[in-house]
Amino acid sequence: MRMLKQLVIKSIVFSLFIISFMACKVASEGVRSTLEMPASYGGTKPDSSSIASLPWSTFYKDTCLVNYIEYALKNNRGIHIATGQTDLSAAELRMVKKNFLPSISGRVSNAVTKFGEYTMDGIGNDDTNRSESLPTDKQLPSPYTEWFAGAAFDWEVDIWKKLSSRRKAAVSRYMASHEFKHGAISWLISDVAANYYELLGLDQEQSVLEKNLQLQKLALELISVQKTGGKVNQLAVDQFEAQMLNTQTQLVEVMQRVKISEAIMNELLGKFPAPLNRYTIIQYDTIAKAMAGKPEDIMKNRPDVRQAELELQASHADVAAARAAFYPSLTLTGGIGLSAFNLSKWLVTPGAAVYSLASSLTAPVFQGGQIRAMYASANARQRIALANYEKTLLGAYYEVYNTLTVVNSLAWQIEVKSQELDVLRRAYNNSNDLFSVGYATYLEVITAQRRMLEAEIELAKLKKEKLKNISTLYRALGGGWELRT
């Protein structure tokens, strides 16, 4: 018997050694990004600072826009969803942290059991009751009644850092959920600003069209008088009237786009259609230089980049936890309470006290490849997280690079278009003066007015696009997600 016991113990120890050795042979597949950010955007000298460091309430100086952003942050349903996801992640983190503590449960029970006369328990109880040394109050009743009240605990000792790795993964994902919310805030602010600037641009287009429509009506009246006096023919009147009708068509189209843009803005604000107050685009003729800083700054400023980095960190921890699953698990169990078959002895007799304490070491011997599959899955998810991180980082760099190119190009276009508009205004005034004395034809007047109108609308569009792209650049650099204090 003793030799058999020793053989069993040796077999268990040898099995645990083999299992541990096999677990150590599992290769660790930790991955790290080798992607290095360039020193600047497009080879130019990097700016000393970035507009991303400015709070959105400082970057956007328009009080109407600031008020709309504040309203949207409180009422936009997308932000509410992002907040709910953060709360959900926090709850999941709390659940993971509880795994480090013993699982304690309390129990109060009463059970009645009738043992058969020809069963081991029935014969054993009957034989016990026949013992002459057994006091009467300790004789077992039939049916047998048991009263119990106590507590039990179960605790897995984190000897291979499996639980610690799971906690690290949960913490990283909790922090990533915050970055997701920051990204949602940043995008919302950028969308509100872009749509606000779209409205300013449309307002300017509408103003230009209305002003030119008045001029064209006046010109049509004058040309009609000249036709009555025999100075021009009906063709001249038709040309002026056609130009006026064309401007009216453009005006209706712009007014339609204004209504749609206002509807989009109200949806961002989380409310049904309502009139929106705003300033004019003329107030934005001069805009501070768009400072982009260094490309490496977006790694710490952009919420989506930080979120992808945290997801990568979580995947590292997942791999560590999956690897630890190959090792034996040490579990401690125990309990304490009161137990008796007689209710009068249950609470008042010291002999009713019971307790237990045990430890167990369990190791996977045959799982059908399930643990290895889980480990391979964790490594695959880690490689996906790495690829997603590098993709996000590359996308962030090129978004800034392309937006900077557009902003610089628009600044030059606005300067040239402003000069062109000054020339066309002068040409239109000269054409009117020359036409009044017979040195210019009505076609020259119409052409000059049409080109002036086109240039005014084009300039308004360029200013609108520059404002929208600077707002996009601010978000692309990682600005705007912090809440206003």
DRENDO-1510 file (C-alpha; in Angstrom, 1 decimal, always signed):
<recs>
REC; n; res; u; v; w
REC; 1; MET; +0.0; +0.0; +0.0 .
REC; 2; ARG; +2.8; +2.4; +0.9 .
REC; 3; MET; +4.6; +1.6; -2.4 .
REC; 4; LEU; +1.4; +2.3; -4.3 .
REC; 5; LYS; +1.0; +5.7; -2.6 .
REC; 6; GLN; +4.6; +6.7; -3.4 .
REC; 7; LEU; +4.1; +5.6; -7.0 .
REC; 8; VAL; +1.0; +7.8; -7.4 .
REC; 9; ILE; +2.8; +10.8; -5.9 .
REC; 10; LYS; +5.8; +10.3; -8.2 .
REC; 11; SER; +3.5; +10.0; -11.2 .
REC; 12; ILE; +1.8; +13.3; -10.4 .
REC; 13; VAL; +5.0; +15.1; -9.9 .
REC; 14; PHE; +6.4; +13.8; -13.1 .
REC; 15; SER; +3.3; +14.7; -15.0 .
REC; 16; LEU; +3.4; +18.3; -13.7 .
REC; 17; PHE; +7.0; +18.5; -14.7 .
REC; 18; ILE; +6.3; +17.4; -18.2 .
REC; 19; ILE; +3.3; +19.8; -18.5 .
REC; 20; SER; +5.4; +22.8; -17.2 .
REC; 21; PHE; +8.2; +21.9; -19.6 .
REC; 22; MET; +5.8; +21.8; -22.5 .
REC; 23; ALA; +4.4; +25.1; -21.5 .
REC; 24; CYS; +7.9; +26.6; -21.4 .
REC; 25; LYS; +8.4; +25.4; -25.0 .
REC; 26; VAL; +5.6; +27.5; -26.2 .
REC; 27; ALA; +7.2; +30.4; -28.1 .
REC; 28; SER; +6.3; +33.9; -27.1 .
REC; 29; GLU; +5.2; +35.9; -30.1 .
REC; 30; GLY; +5.3; +39.4; -28.8 .
REC; 31; VAL; +5.2; +42.0; -31.6 .
REC; 32; ARG; +6.3; +45.6; -31.7 .
REC; 33; SER; +5.8; +48.3; -34.3 .
REC; 34; THR; +8.9; +49.3; -36.3 .
REC; 35; LEU; +7.1; +52.2; -37.9 .
REC; 36; GLU; +9.0; +55.5; -37.4 .
REC; 37; MET; +7.4; +58.9; -38.0 .
REC; 38; PRO; +9.2; +61.3; -40.3 .
REC; 39; ALA; +10.8; +64.4; -38.8 .
REC; 40; SER; +8.4; +66.8; -40.6 .
REC; 41; TYR; +5.4; +66.9; -43.0 .
REC; 42; GLY; +6.7; +66.8; -46.6 .
REC; 43; GLY; +10.3; +67.7; -45.8 .
REC; 44; THR; +9.6; +71.2; -44.6 .
REC; 45; LYS; +10.9; +72.5; -41.3 .
REC; 46; PRO; +8.5; +71.5; -38.5 .
REC; 47; ASP; +6.7; +74.2; -36.6 .
REC; 48; SER; +7.8; +74.8; -33.0 .
REC; 49; SER; +4.2; +74.2; -31.7 .
REC; 50; SER; +0.9; +72.8; -32.8 .
REC; 51; ILE; -2.6; +74.3; -32.8 .
REC; 52; ALA; -3.7; +70.9; -31.3 .
REC; 53; SER; -2.4; +72.2; -28.0 .
REC; 54; LEU; -5.1; +74.9; -27.9 .
REC; 55; PRO; -8.4; +74.1; -26.2 .
REC; 56; TRP; -11.3; +74.1; -28.7 .
REC; 57; SER; -12.9; +77.1; -26.8 .
REC; 58; THR; -9.7; +79.1; -27.5 .
REC; 59; PHE; -9.2; +77.8; -31.1 .
REC; 60; TYR; -12.7; +78.7; -32.2 .
REC; 61; LYS; -13.3; +82.4; -31.4 .
REC; 62; ASP; -16.8; +82.7; -32.9 .
REC; 63; THR; -19.2; +82.9; -29.9 .
REC; 64; CYS; -22.1; +81.5; -31.9 .
REC; 65; LEU; -20.0; +78.5; -32.9 .
REC; 66; VAL; -18.7; +78.0; -29.4 .
REC; 67; ASN; -22.3; +77.9; -28.1 .
REC; 68; TYR; -23.3; +75.4; -30.7 .
REC; 69; ILE; -20.3; +73.1; -29.8 .
REC; 70; GLU; -21.2; +73.3; -26.1 .
REC; 71; TYR; -24.8; +72.4; -26.9 .
REC; 72; ALA; -23.8; +69.5; -29.1 .
REC; 73; LEU; -21.5; +68.0; -26.5 .
REC; 74; LYS; -24.4; +67.9; -24.1 .
REC; 75; ASN; -27.1; +66.7; -26.4 .
REC; 76; ASN; -25.6; +64.7; -29.3 .
REC; 77; ARG; -26.7; +61.1; -29.2 .
REC; 78; GLY; -23.4; +59.8; -30.6 .
REC; 79; ILE; -21.6; +61.2; -27.5 .
REC; 80; HIS; -24.2; +59.6; -25.3 .
REC; 81; ILE; -23.4; +56.2; -26.9 .
REC; 82; ALA; -19.7; +56.7; -26.5 .
REC; 83; THR; -20.2; +57.6; -22.8 .
REC; 84; GLY; -22.3; +54.4; -22.4 .
REC; 85; GLN; -19.5; +52.3; -23.9 .
REC; 86; THR; -17.0; +53.8; -21.5 .
REC; 87; ASP; -19.3; +53.0; -18.6 .
REC; 88; LEU; -19.7; +49.4; -19.9 .
REC; 89; SER; -15.9; +49.1; -20.2 .
REC; 90; ALA; -15.5; +50.3; -16.6 .
REC; 91; ALA; -18.0; +47.7; -15.4 .
REC; 92; GLU; -16.1; +45.0; -17.2 .
REC; 93; LEU; -12.8; +46.2; -15.6 .
REC; 94; ARG; -14.4; +46.0; -12.2 .
REC; 95; MET; -15.4; +42.4; -12.9 .
REC; 96; VAL; -11.9; +41.4; -13.9 .
REC; 97; LYS; -10.4; +43.0; -10.8 .
REC; 98; LYS; -12.7; +40.9; -8.6 .
REC; 99; ASN; -10.9; +37.8; -9.9 .
REC; 100; PHE; -7.9; +38.7; -7.6 .
REC; 101; LEU; -10.1; +38.4; -4.5 .
REC; 102; PRO; -11.4; +35.2; -3.0 .
REC; 103; SER; -14.9; +34.2; -4.0 .
REC; 104; ILE; -16.9; +34.0; -0.8 .
REC; 105; SER; -20.4; +32.7; -0.5 .
REC; 106; GLY; -22.8; +32.2; +2.4 .
REC; 107; ARG; -25.3; +29.4; +2.8 .
REC; 108; VAL; -28.1; +28.5; +5.2 .
REC; 109; SER; -29.8; +25.1; +4.5 .
REC; 110; ASN; -32.0; +22.4; +5.9 .
REC; 111; ALA; -32.1; +19.0; +4.4 .
REC; 112; VAL; -34.0; +15.8; +5.3 .
REC; 113; THR; -32.7; +12.4; +4.0 .
REC; 114; LYS; -34.2; +9.0; +4.5 .
REC; 115; PHE; -31.5; +6.3; +4.0 .
REC; 116; GLY; -32.6; +2.8; +2.8 .
REC; 117; GLU; -32.1; -0.1; +5.3 .
REC; 118; TYR; -30.0; -2.0; +2.8 .
REC; 119; THR; -27.6; +0.9; +1.8 .
REC; 120; MET; -24.2; +1.7; +3.1 .
REC; 121; ASP; -25.4; +4.9; +4.9 .
REC; 122; GLY; -28.5; +3.2; +6.3 .
REC; 123; ILE; -26.5; +0.3; +7.7 .
REC; 124; GLY; -23.8; +2.5; +9.0 .
REC; 125; ASN; -26.2; +4.8; +10.8 .
REC; 126; ASP; -28.0; +1.9; +12.4 .
REC; 127; ASP; -24.8; +0.3; +13.5 .
REC; 128; THR; -23.6; +3.7; +15.0 .
REC; 129; ASN; -26.8; +4.1; +17.0 .
REC; 130; ARG; -26.3; +0.6; +18.5 .
REC; 131; SER; -23.0; +1.6; +20.0 .
REC; 132; GLU; -23.1; +1.5; +23.8 .
REC; 133; SER; -20.7; +4.4; +24.1 .
REC; 134; LEU; -22.8; +6.7; +22.0 .
REC; 135; PRO; -24.8; +9.3; +24.1 .
REC; 136; THR; -28.5; +9.5; +23.4 .
REC; 137; ASP; -28.4; +13.0; +22.1 .
REC; 138; LYS; -25.8; +12.0; +19.4 .
REC; 139; GLN; -27.8; +9.2; +18.0 .
REC; 140; LEU; -28.7; +9.7; +14.3 .
REC; 141; PRO; -32.4; +10.2; +13.6 .
REC; 142; SER; -34.2; +8.5; +10.7 .
REC; 143; PRO; -35.1; +10.2; +8.5 .
REC; 144; TYR; -31.8; +12.2; +8.9 .
REC; 145; THR; -32.2; +16.0; +9.2 .
REC; 146; GLU; -29.3; +18.4; +8.8 .
REC; 147; TRP; -29.2; +22.1; +9.6 .
REC; 148; PHE; -26.3; +24.1; +8.2 .
REC; 149; ALA; -25.2; +27.8; +8.2 .
REC; 150; GLY; -21.8; +29.0; +7.1 .
REC; 151; ALA; -19.5; +30.5; +4.4 .
REC; 152; ALA; -17.2; +29.0; +1.8 .
REC; 153; PHE; -14.4; +30.6; -0.2 .
REC; 154; ASP; -12.6; +29.8; -3.4 .
REC; 155; TRP; -9.4; +31.5; -4.5 .
REC; 156; GLU; -7.1; +31.0; -7.5 .
REC; 157; VAL; -3.5; +32.0; -6.7 .
REC; 158; ASP; -2.0; +34.0; -9.5 .
REC; 159; ILE; +1.3; +32.2; -9.6 .
REC; 160; TRP; +1.8; +32.5; -13.4 .
REC; 161; LYS; +0.4; +36.1; -13.8 .
REC; 162; LYS; -2.5; +34.8; -15.8 .
REC; 163; LEU; -5.0; +37.0; -13.8 .
REC; 164; SER; -2.6; +39.9; -13.8 .
REC; 165; SER; -2.4; +39.7; -17.6 .
REC; 166; ARG; -6.1; +39.7; -17.9 .
REC; 167; ARG; -6.3; +42.7; -15.7 .
REC; 168; LYS; -3.7; +44.5; -17.8 .
REC; 169; ALA; -5.8; +43.8; -20.9 .
REC; 170; ALA; -9.0; +45.0; -19.2 .
REC; 171; VAL; -7.3; +48.2; -18.0 .
REC; 172; SER; -5.9; +48.9; -21.5 .
REC; 173; ARG; -9.3; +48.4; -23.1 .
REC; 174; TYR; -10.9; +50.6; -20.5 .
REC; 175; MET; -8.5; +53.4; -21.3 .
REC; 176; ALA; -9.1; +52.7; -25.0 .
REC; 177; SER; -12.8; +53.2; -24.5 .
REC; 178; HIS; -12.0; +56.7; -23.1 .
REC; 179; GLU; -9.9; +57.4; -26.2 .
REC; 180; PHE; -12.8; +56.3; -28.3 .
REC; 181; LYS; -15.0; +58.8; -26.5 .
REC; 182; HIS; -12.3; +61.5; -27.0 .
REC; 183; GLY; -12.3; +60.7; -30.7 .
REC; 184; ALA; -16.1; +61.0; -30.9 .
REC; 185; ILE; -15.9; +64.4; -29.2 .
REC; 186; SER; -13.1; +65.5; -31.5 .
REC; 187; TRP; -15.1; +64.5; -34.6 .
REC; 188; LEU; -18.3; +66.0; -33.3 .
REC; 189; ILE; -16.6; +69.4; -32.7 .
REC; 190; SER; -15.0; +69.3; -36.1 .
REC; 191; ASP; -18.3; +68.4; -37.8 .
REC; 192; VAL; -20.2; +71.2; -36.0 .
REC; 193; ALA; -17.5; +73.7; -37.0 .
REC; 194; ALA; -17.3; +72.5; -40.7 .
REC; 195; ASN; -21.1; +72.7; -41.0 .
REC; 196; TYR; -21.1; +76.1; -39.4 .
REC; 197; TYR; -18.5; +77.3; -41.9 .
REC; 198; GLU; -20.5; +75.7; -44.7 .
REC; 199; LEU; -23.5; +77.9; -43.6 .
REC; 200; LEU; -21.3; +81.0; -43.5 .
REC; 201; GLY; -20.1; +80.3; -47.1 .
REC; 202; LEU; -23.6; +79.7; -48.3 .
REC; 203; ASP; -24.8; +82.9; -46.6 .
REC; 204; GLN; -22.1; +84.8; -48.5 .
REC; 205; GLU; -23.1; +83.2; -51.8 .
REC; 206; GLN; -26.7; +84.1; -51.2 .
REC; 207; SER; -25.7; +87.6; -50.3 .
REC; 208; VAL; -23.7; +87.9; -53.5 .
REC; 209; LEU; -26.5; +86.5; -55.7 .
REC; 210; GLU; -29.1; +88.8; -54.1 .
REC; 211; LYS; -26.9; +91.9; -54.6 .
REC; 212; ASN; -26.2; +91.0; -58.2 .
REC; 213; LEU; -29.8; +90.2; -58.8 .
REC; 214; GLN; -30.7; +93.7; -57.8 .
REC; 215; LEU; -28.1; +95.1; -60.1 .
REC; 216; GLN; -29.4; +92.9; -63.0 .
REC; 217; LYS; -33.0; +94.1; -62.4 .
REC; 218; LEU; -31.8; +97.6; -62.5 .
REC; 219; ALA; -29.8; +96.9; -65.7 .
REC; 220; LEU; -32.9; +95.2; -67.3 .
REC; 221; GLU; -35.0; +98.3; -66.5 .
REC; 222; LEU; -32.3; +100.6; -68.1 .
REC; 223; ILE; -31.9; +98.4; -71.2 .
REC; 224; SER; -35.7; +98.3; -71.6 .
REC; 225; VAL; -35.8; +102.1; -71.6 .
REC; 226; GLN; -33.0; +102.2; -74.2 .
REC; 227; LYS; -35.0; +99.8; -76.4 .
REC; 228; THR; -38.0; +102.0; -76.1 .
REC; 229; GLY; -35.8; +104.9; -77.3 .
REC; 230; GLY; -34.5; +102.9; -80.2 .
REC; 231; LYS; -30.9; +102.6; -79.0 .
REC; 232; VAL; -30.9; +98.8; -78.6 .
REC; 233; ASN; -33.0; +95.9; -80.0 .
REC; 234; GLN; -35.0; +93.2; -78.3 .
REC; 235; LEU; -32.0; +90.8; -78.4 .
REC; 236; ALA; -30.2; +93.0; -75.8 .
REC; 237; VAL; -33.3; +93.0; -73.5 .
REC; 238; ASP; -33.5; +89.2; -73.8 .
REC; 239; GLN; -29.9; +88.8; -72.9 .
REC; 240; PHE; -30.2; +90.9; -69.8 .
REC; 241; GLU; -33.4; +89.1; -68.8 .
REC; 242; ALA; -31.9; +85.7; -69.3 .
REC; 243; GLN; -28.9; +86.6; -67.1 .
REC; 244; MET; -31.3; +87.8; -64.4 .
REC; 245; LEU; -33.3; +84.5; -64.5 .
REC; 246; ASN; -30.1; +82.5; -64.3 .
REC; 247; THR; -29.1; +84.3; -61.2 .
REC; 248; GLN; -32.6; +83.7; -59.7 .
REC; 249; THR; -32.1; +80.0; -60.3 .
REC; 250; GLN; -28.7; +80.0; -58.6 .
REC; 251; LEU; -30.3; +81.9; -55.7 .
REC; 252; VAL; -33.0; +79.3; -55.2 .
REC; 253; GLU; -30.4; +76.5; -55.3 .
REC; 254; VAL; -28.3; +78.2; -52.6 .
REC; 255; MET; -31.3; +78.8; -50.4 .
REC; 256; GLN; -32.1; +75.0; -50.7 .
REC; 257; ARG; -28.5; +74.1; -49.7 .
REC; 258; VAL; -28.8; +76.5; -46.7 .
REC; 259; LYS; -31.9; +74.7; -45.4 .
REC; 260; ILE; -30.2; +71.3; -45.8 .
REC; 261; SER; -27.1; +72.5; -44.0 .
REC; 262; GLU; -29.2; +73.9; -41.2 .
REC; 263; ALA; -31.0; +70.6; -40.9 .
REC; 264; ILE; -27.6; +68.8; -40.7 .
REC; 265; MET; -26.4; +71.2; -38.0 .
REC; 266; ASN; -29.6; +70.8; -36.0 .
REC; 267; GLU; -29.2; +67.0; -36.2 .
REC; 268; LEU; -25.6; +67.3; -34.8 .
REC; 269; LEU; -27.0; +69.5; -32.0 .
REC; 270; GLY; -29.4; +66.7; -31.2 .
REC; 271; LYS; -32.6; +68.7; -31.9 .
REC; 272; PHE; -35.3; +69.1; -34.5 .
REC; 273; PRO; -35.0; +71.9; -37.2 .
REC; 274; ALA; -34.8; +75.4; -35.8 .
REC; 275; PRO; -33.4; +78.7; -37.0 .
REC; 276; LEU; -29.6; +79.1; -36.4 .
REC; 277; ASN; -27.9; +82.4; -35.6 .
REC; 278; ARG; -24.5; +83.0; -37.1 .
REC; 279; TYR; -22.0; +85.7; -38.1 .
REC; 280; THR; -20.7; +86.3; -41.6 .
REC; 281; ILE; -17.7; +84.9; -43.4 .
REC; 282; ILE; -16.2; +88.3; -43.9 .
REC; 283; GLN; -15.1; +88.2; -40.2 .
REC; 284; TYR; -12.8; +85.4; -41.1 .
REC; 285; ASP; -10.7; +87.1; -43.8 .
REC; 286; THR; -7.6; +86.9; -41.6 .
REC; 287; ILE; -6.8; +83.6; -40.0 .
REC; 288; ALA; -3.7; +82.7; -37.9 .
REC; 289; LYS; -1.1; +80.5; -39.4 .
REC; 290; ALA; -1.9; +76.8; -39.1 .
REC; 291; MET; +0.9; +75.4; -36.9 .
REC; 292; ALA; +1.2; +71.7; -37.3 .
REC; 293; GLY; +4.1; +70.9; -34.9 .
REC; 294; LYS; +6.1; +67.7; -35.4 .
REC; 295; PRO; +4.6; +64.5; -36.8 .
REC; 296; GLU; +5.5; +62.6; -33.6 .
REC; 297; ASP; +3.1; +64.9; -31.7 .
REC; 298; ILE; +0.1; +63.2; -33.3 .
REC; 299; MET; +1.1; +59.9; -31.5 .
REC; 300; LYS; +0.2; +61.5; -28.2 .
REC; 301; ASN; -2.4; +64.0; -29.3 .
REC; 302; ARG; -4.8; +61.9; -31.5 .
REC; 303; PRO; -7.3; +59.8; -29.7 .
REC; 304; ASP; -7.6; +57.2; -32.4 .
REC; 305; VAL; -3.8; +56.6; -32.5 .
REC; 306; ARG; -3.8; +56.3; -28.7 .
REC; 307; GLN; -6.8; +54.0; -28.8 .
REC; 308; ALA; -5.1; +51.7; -31.4 .
REC; 309; GLU; -1.9; +51.7; -29.2 .
REC; 310; LEU; -3.9; +50.7; -26.1 .
REC; 311; GLU; -5.7; +48.0; -28.1 .
REC; 312; LEU; -2.2; +46.7; -29.1 .
REC; 313; GLN; -1.1; +46.7; -25.4 .
REC; 314; ALA; -4.3; +44.8; -24.5 .
REC; 315; SER; -3.4; +42.2; -27.1 .
REC; 316; HIS; +0.0; +41.7; -25.6 .
REC; 317; ALA; -1.6; +41.0; -22.3 .
REC; 318; ASP; -4.1; +38.6; -23.9 .
REC; 319; VAL; -1.1; +36.6; -25.3 .
REC; 320; ALA; +0.5; +36.5; -21.9 .
REC; 321; ALA; -2.7; +35.2; -20.3 .
REC; 322; ALA; -3.2; +32.6; -23.1 .
REC; 323; ARG; +0.4; +31.4; -22.6 .
REC; 324; ALA; -0.2; +31.1; -18.8 .
REC; 325; ALA; -3.1; +28.8; -19.5 .
REC; 326; PHE; -0.5; +26.0; -20.3 .
REC; 327; TYR; +0.7; +26.1; -16.7 .
REC; 328; PRO; -0.9; +24.4; -13.6 .
REC; 329; SER; -3.4; +26.4; -11.6 .
REC; 330; LEU; -3.3; +26.6; -7.8 .
REC; 331; THR; -6.6; +26.9; -6.1 .
REC; 332; LEU; -7.4; +27.3; -2.4 .
REC; 333; THR; -10.8; +26.3; -1.1 .
REC; 334; GLY; -12.3; +26.3; +2.4 .
REC; 335; GLY; -15.3; +26.9; +4.5 .
REC; 336; ILE; -16.5; +27.4; +8.1 .
REC; 337; GLY; -19.9; +27.1; +9.7 .
REC; 338; LEU; -22.3; +25.3; +12.0 .
REC; 339; SER; -23.8; +22.0; +11.2 .
REC; 340; ALA; -26.1; +19.6; +13.3 .
REC; 341; PHE; -28.9; +17.2; +12.9 .
REC; 342; ASN; -30.7; +18.6; +15.9 .
REC; 343; LEU; -31.9; +22.2; +15.8 .
REC; 344; SER; -31.4; +22.5; +19.6 .
REC; 345; LYS; -27.7; +21.6; +19.1 .
REC; 346; TRP; -27.2; +23.8; +16.0 .
REC; 347; LEU; -26.5; +27.2; +17.5 .
REC; 348; VAL; -25.7; +26.5; +21.2 .
REC; 349; THR; -23.3; +23.6; +21.0 .
REC; 350; PRO; -19.5; +24.2; +20.3 .
REC; 351; GLY; -19.4; +20.8; +18.7 .
REC; 352; ALA; -21.6; +22.1; +15.8 .
REC; 353; ALA; -18.7; +24.1; +14.4 .
REC; 354; VAL; -17.2; +22.7; +11.2 .
REC; 355; TYR; -14.5; +24.0; +8.9 .
REC; 356; SER; -12.5; +22.8; +5.9 .
REC; 357; LEU; -9.3; +24.0; +4.1 .
REC; 358; ALA; -7.9; +22.5; +0.9 .
REC; 359; SER; -5.6; +23.3; -1.9 .
REC; 360; SER; -5.5; +21.8; -5.4 .
REC; 361; LEU; -3.1; +21.9; -8.3 .
REC; 362; THR; -4.7; +21.3; -11.6 .
REC; 363; ALA; -3.0; +21.2; -15.0 .
REC; 364; PRO; -4.3; +20.6; -18.5 .
REC; 365; VAL; -3.4; +17.2; -19.7 .
REC; 366; PHE; -5.6; +16.7; -22.7 .
REC; 367; GLN; -7.8; +19.5; -24.0 .
REC; 368; GLY; -8.0; +18.5; -27.6 .
REC; 369; GLY; -5.8; +21.4; -28.7 .
REC; 370; GLN; -8.2; +23.9; -27.2 .
REC; 371; ILE; -5.5; +25.8; -25.2 .
REC; 372; ARG; -3.1; +25.9; -28.2 .
REC; 373; ALA; -5.9; +27.2; -30.4 .
REC; 374; MET; -6.7; +29.9; -27.9 .
REC; 375; TYR; -3.0; +30.8; -27.8 .
REC; 376; ALA; -2.8; +31.0; -31.6 .
REC; 377; SER; -6.0; +33.1; -31.6 .
REC; 378; ALA; -4.5; +35.5; -29.1 .
REC; 379; ASN; -1.3; +35.9; -31.2 .
REC; 380; ALA; -3.4; +36.4; -34.4 .
REC; 381; ARG; -5.4; +39.2; -32.7 .
REC; 382; GLN; -2.1; +40.7; -31.6 .
REC; 383; ARG; -0.8; +40.9; -35.1 .
REC; 384; ILE; -4.1; +42.4; -36.3 .
REC; 385; ALA; -3.9; +45.0; -33.5 .
REC; 386; LEU; -0.3; +45.8; -34.6 .
REC; 387; ALA; -1.4; +46.2; -38.2 .
REC; 388; ASN; -4.4; +48.4; -37.2 .
REC; 389; TYR; -2.1; +50.6; -35.0 .
REC; 390; GLU; +0.3; +51.1; -37.9 .
REC; 391; LYS; -2.5; +51.7; -40.4 .
REC; 392; THR; -4.1; +54.3; -38.0 .
REC; 393; LEU; -0.7; +56.0; -37.5 .
REC; 394; LEU; +0.0; +56.2; -41.3 .
REC; 395; GLY; -3.6; +57.4; -41.9 .
REC; 396; ALA; -3.2; +60.2; -39.3 .
REC; 397; TYR; +0.1; +61.4; -40.8 .
REC; 398; TYR; -1.3; +61.5; -44.3 .
REC; 399; GLU; -4.5; +63.2; -43.2 .
REC; 400; VAL; -2.4; +66.0; -41.7 .
REC; 401; TYR; +0.0; +66.1; -44.7 .
REC; 402; ASN; -2.9; +66.3; -47.2 .
REC; 403; THR; -4.9; +68.9; -45.2 .
REC; 404; LEU; -1.8; +71.1; -44.8 .
REC; 405; THR; -1.3; +71.0; -48.6 .
REC; 406; VAL; -4.9; +72.0; -49.2 .
REC; 407; VAL; -4.8; +74.8; -46.6 .
REC; 408; ASN; -1.6; +76.3; -48.0 .
REC; 409; SER; -3.0; +76.0; -51.5 .
REC; 410; LEU; -6.3; +77.7; -50.5 .
REC; 411; ALA; -4.4; +80.6; -48.9 .
REC; 412; TRP; -2.6; +81.3; -52.2 .
REC; 413; GLN; -5.9; +80.9; -54.2 .
REC; 414; ILE; -7.7; +83.3; -52.0 .
REC; 415; GLU; -5.0; +85.9; -52.4 .
REC; 416; VAL; -5.0; +85.6; -56.2 .
REC; 417; LYS; -8.8; +85.4; -56.5 .
REC; 418; SER; -9.2; +88.6; -54.4 .
REC; 419; GLN; -6.9; +90.4; -56.8 .
REC; 420; GLU; -8.9; +89.0; -59.8 .
REC; 421; LEU; -12.2; +90.2; -58.2 .
REC; 422; ASP; -10.8; +93.7; -57.8 .
REC; 423; VAL; -9.9; +93.7; -61.5 .
REC; 424; LEU; -13.3; +92.3; -62.5 .
REC; 425; ARG; -15.2; +94.9; -60.4 .
REC; 426; ARG; -13.2; +97.7; -62.1 .
REC; 427; ALA; -13.9; +96.1; -65.5 .
REC; 428; TYR; -17.6; +95.9; -64.7 .
REC; 429; ASN; -17.8; +99.6; -63.7 .
REC; 430; ASN; -15.8; +100.6; -66.8 .
REC; 431; SER; -18.1; +98.6; -69.1 .
REC; 432; ASN; -21.1; +100.4; -67.7 .
REC; 433; ASP; -19.5; +103.8; -68.2 .
REC; 434; LEU; -18.4; +102.9; -71.7 .
REC; 435; PHE; -21.8; +101.4; -72.6 .
REC; 436; SER; -23.6; +104.6; -71.5 .
REC; 437; VAL; -21.5; +106.6; -74.0 .
REC; 438; GLY; -21.7; +104.1; -76.8 .
REC; 439; TYR; -18.1; +102.7; -76.6 .
REC; 440; ALA; -19.1; +99.2; -75.3 .
REC; 441; THR; -21.7; +96.7; -76.3 .
REC; 442; TYR; -24.4; +95.2; -74.0 .
REC; 443; LEU; -22.7; +91.9; -74.4 .
REC; 444; GLU; -19.5; +93.3; -72.9 .
REC; 445; VAL; -21.5; +94.6; -70.0 .
REC; 446; ILE; -23.2; +91.2; -69.4 .
REC; 447; THR; -19.9; +89.4; -69.7 .
REC; 448; ALA; -18.2; +91.7; -67.2 .
REC; 449; GLN; -21.1; +91.3; -64.7 .
REC; 450; ARG; -21.2; +87.5; -65.1 .
REC; 451; ARG; -17.5; +87.1; -64.5 .
REC; 452; MET; -17.7; +89.4; -61.5 .
REC; 453; LEU; -20.5; +87.4; -60.1 .
REC; 454; GLU; -18.6; +84.1; -60.7 .
REC; 455; ALA; -15.5; +85.5; -59.0 .
REC; 456; GLU; -17.4; +86.7; -56.0 .
REC; 457; ILE; -19.0; +83.3; -55.5 .
REC; 458; GLU; -15.7; +81.5; -56.1 .
REC; 459; LEU; -14.0; +83.7; -53.5 .
REC; 460; ALA; -16.7; +82.9; -51.0 .
REC; 461; LYS; -16.3; +79.2; -51.6 .
REC; 462; LEU; -12.5; +79.4; -51.3 .
REC; 463; LYS; -12.8; +81.1; -47.9 .
REC; 464; LYS; -15.4; +78.6; -46.8 .
REC; 465; GLU; -13.1; +75.7; -47.8 .
REC; 466; LYS; -10.1; +77.2; -46.0 .
REC; 467; LEU; -12.1; +77.5; -42.8 .
REC; 468; LYS; -13.3; +74.0; -43.1 .
REC; 469; ASN; -9.9; +72.6; -43.8 .
REC; 470; ILE; -8.3; +74.5; -40.9 .
REC; 471; SER; -10.9; +73.0; -38.7 .
REC; 472; THR; -10.1; +69.5; -40.2 .
REC; 473; LEU; -6.4; +70.2; -39.6 .
REC; 474; TYR; -7.1; +71.0; -35.9 .
REC; 475; ARG; -8.9; +67.7; -35.5 .
REC; 476; ALA; -6.3; +65.8; -37.5 .
REC; 477; LEU; -3.5; +67.0; -35.3 .
REC; 478; GLY; -5.4; +65.8; -32.3 .
REC; 479; GLY; -7.0; +68.9; -31.0 .
REC; 480; GLY; -10.5; +69.5; -29.7 .
REC; 481; TRP; -11.3; +66.4; -27.6 .
REC; 482; GLU; -10.6; +67.9; -24.2 .
REC; 483; LEU; -13.8; +69.1; -22.4 .
REC; 484; ARG; -14.0; +72.8; -21.7 .
REC; 485; THR; -13.2; +73.7; -18.1 .
</recs>
